[in-house]
Amino acid sequence: MSSDGMNSGGMKWRIGYIAFNTFREAVRDRVLYNLIAFALLLSGAAILVSQVSIDIERLVVVNLGLTAVSLFGVVIAIFIGIGLVSKEIDKRTLYTVLSRPVRRWEFVVGKFLGLTGTLVVNTLFMSFGVFLALLYVAHRFERMDGWVLVALYFIVLQFLIVCALALFFSSFSTPLMSAVFTFALFVVGSLAEDLRGFARIARGATGAVATAAAYLVPNFSALNVIGQVAHGDAIPARLILYNTAYALLYSAMAISGAVLIFQRRNLK
């Protein structure tokens, strides 16, 4: 076997090991409590909604369920993501990891993959709650319920970007400020389409600043199709392809920024 092949295999093993440990710590620390809270919330909501009106049961359950999945996941992504680097430094375990043949970029990428893996598993479990609530109020699944899977996929793409941003800010800032920056970008990004609309009608310096901000912040509004899915509307294939490419590219840029900063950071 060539040295390049051995190096590649070792690199994958190191990243995989860091990702697995990150996943294990995240599940052990927070995710199970989130799942219990989500199950109780959604079950109670489904029971209440079933008493309202048969015409809006599905609409409310899909809206409530998918919104809960999104918000719970974003909170987990932020509050676990901002501590991935700082916690390792505080516990001084980072120095032990980096004293081995582990490159700093491998550490960052492994942490990112471990956190996103946690959120994917978390979303999978919570999606069961959404479909169980749908089955409870409608007593059967319909063809349009398949679009709920697309909405869940878009929510996972949101998590990729949020995880990458949380890691980016945590690579140079304190946990508190990283949380503030990441949450602020999530809020602004959720209004990205409105911001772009404002930029089109604004003039002068205000228009230039609004245009720059509209295209720099992550466009979370394009990833939010909860309302469309709740009404049973189909999601175009081109939007699925566009959102996939956009989320992967934006996440890659944020992680690359985190790697560049972390490579130059003085950890002494």
N, C-alpha and C positions, 0 to 999 in steps of 0.2 A: 504493500500500500504506500502511496506517495505521502510526503510530509504535508502537502496541501490537504489531502484527504483526511489525514490524522488531525490536523489543526481544525478543519471544518467540523469533524465529528466531535472533537473536544469542545469547540465553541458551542455547538448545539446542546451538548450535555450540560455545560455550565449554565447556559441560559435556561434550559429546561429545569435544572435543579433549583435555580433561584425562583423561577416562575412557580414551581410546585410548592416551595416553602412559603411563598407569598400567599398563594391560594389557601394553603392549610391554615396559616395564621389568621387570614381574613375570615374564613369560615368559622374558626374556633372563637374568634373575638366577637363578631357582630352579626353575621348574616342570618344565623338561625333565629335570633331575636327579631330581626326584621321580617322574616317569613311568618313567624307566629303572629306578629302585629298585623301584617297584611291579611293573613287568613281570617283573623277575627273581624277586621274592618270590613272586608269584602263580603264575608258571610252575613254579617249583620245588615249591611247595606242591601244585599240581595233579598233578604227576608222583608225588609222595609219596603223596597221598591215593588215587590210582588203584590203589595196591598194597595198600590196607587192606581195604576191603570194598565191594562194589557197592551195598550197602544204605545206606551213609552217605556215599557220595561227594558227591552233590549237596548234602546237608545241610552238610557241612564246607566245601565250596567256596563256597557262598553265604554262610555265616557268615563265613568267613575273608575272602573277597573284599570283601563290603560293609563289614565292620568296618575293613578296610585303607583302603578309599575314604574312610570317615568320618574315621578318625584322621589319615590323611595330609592330608586337606583341612582339618581343624581346625587342625593344626599350621601349614600354609601360611597359613591365614586369620589366625591370631594373629601369626605372626612377620613376615608382610608388612604386615598391618594396623597393627601398633603402630609401624611405622617410616614410614608414609605421610606423617605430618605432621612428625615430628621430623627425618627425613632431609632433607626440603625446607628446614627451618629451618637445619639444620647446614650444608647445602651453599649456603645463602642463595639458592637458586633460588625459594623462596616469595616473596621480596620482589620478584623480577623478574616473577613471575606476577601478584601483586596490584597491581603498579604499572600493569598494563594494565587495561582495563575488565572485570575479573573480580571478582565479588563473593565474599566469603568463603564464603557458603553454596554457591555454585556450585563452589568448589574442593572442599569437603567432599563434596558429592553426586557430583561427577565422580570423586573418588578411590574412593568407595564403589562406584559402578557399574563402574569399571575393575577393582577387586579381585574383585567378585562375578562379573564376566564372565570373569576369569581362572580362577576356581574352577569355573565352569560348563563351560568348555572342558576344564579338567583332569579334571573328573568324567566328561565325555563320553569322553575317551580311556581313562580307567581302567575305565569300564563295558564298553568293548570287551574289556579284559582279563578281566573277570568272565565275560562271555558266551563268550569263547573257551575259558576254563577249563571252563565248564559243558559246552561242546560236546566238549571233549577227554575228559572223564570219563564223559559220558552218551551221546556219539556222536549225539545229536539233541536238539532243543529240544522242550519240552512246553508245554501251555497254561499251566500254573501258573508257568512261568518269566516270564510277562508281569508277574507281581506284583513281580519284581525291579526293573522300571522304576519302580514306585510307591515302593519303598524308596529307590531312587536319587534320586527327586524329593524325598522327605522329607529325604534327606541334603543336597541342595542348599538346602532351606529352613533346615536347621541352619546351613549356611554363611552364609546371609543374616544370621541373627541374630548369629553369631560375628563376622562382618565389621563389623556395626554396633556391637557392643560394643567391639571392638578400636579402632575409630575414636573412639568416645565417650570411652574412657579415655585414648587418646593425645592427645585435644584439651586435656587439662589435666595429664597425668602424664608421668613419664619412661617410656621404652620398657620398662625392666625391670619397673616396677610395673604398667604397662599389661598386660604379658604375664601377670603373676601374677594380677591382678584378673580378666582375661578367662578364663584357664584355670580359676581357682577357680569362676567362675560356670558354666562349662561342666560341671565335675565336679558341682557342687551341682545344677545344672539337670538333669543326667542322672539324679539321684535325686529329682526333684521329686515324683513320685507317692508314693514312700516318705515324703517329708517331709510331704505332705498327709495321708497316713494317720496319721502320728504326731501331726499338728496336731489331727486329729479326736478323738483319745483323750487328748490332753494337757489339763491344767487350769491355770487361773490365768494368771499372766504368761508362763509357758513356752508355754502353748497359744496365747496372743495373738501372741507373737514368732514361733513356728513357723508360724502361719497367715499372718502378714504375709510372712515369708520365702518360704513355699511359693508364694504368688501373685505375688511380686515377681520372683523369679528366673525365667529363661526355662525353660519346660517342655520340655526336650530329650527327656525320657523318652517323651512322647507322639509325638515324631517318630522314635523308634526302633522300627521294625517288622521289624528284621532277623530276629529269632527266628521271627516269624510267617511271613514270606516263605520262610525256609529250610525250614519244615515244609509249605509249599504252601498256607497258609491265605489266604483272600481278605481284602482290605482294604476295609472299608465305605466307600461313597462319601461319607457324611457326615463320616467322619474325614478324608478327603482335603480336603473343603471347609473343615472346621474348622481343620486344620493350616495350610492355605494362608492363610486369613484371619488366623490367630493370628501366623504368622511375619511376614507383611507388616506387620501392626499393630505388633508388638513392634519390628521393625527400624526402622519409621518413627519410633517414639517415641525409640529410641536415637539415630538420626541427627539428629532434631530437637534432642535434648539436646546432641549434639556441635556442631551449628550454633550454638546459643545460647551455649555456652561459648566456642567459637572466635571468635564475633563480638565478644566482650568481652575476649578475650585480648590482652595487650600484647605485641606481637611485636618491640618495639625492643630 
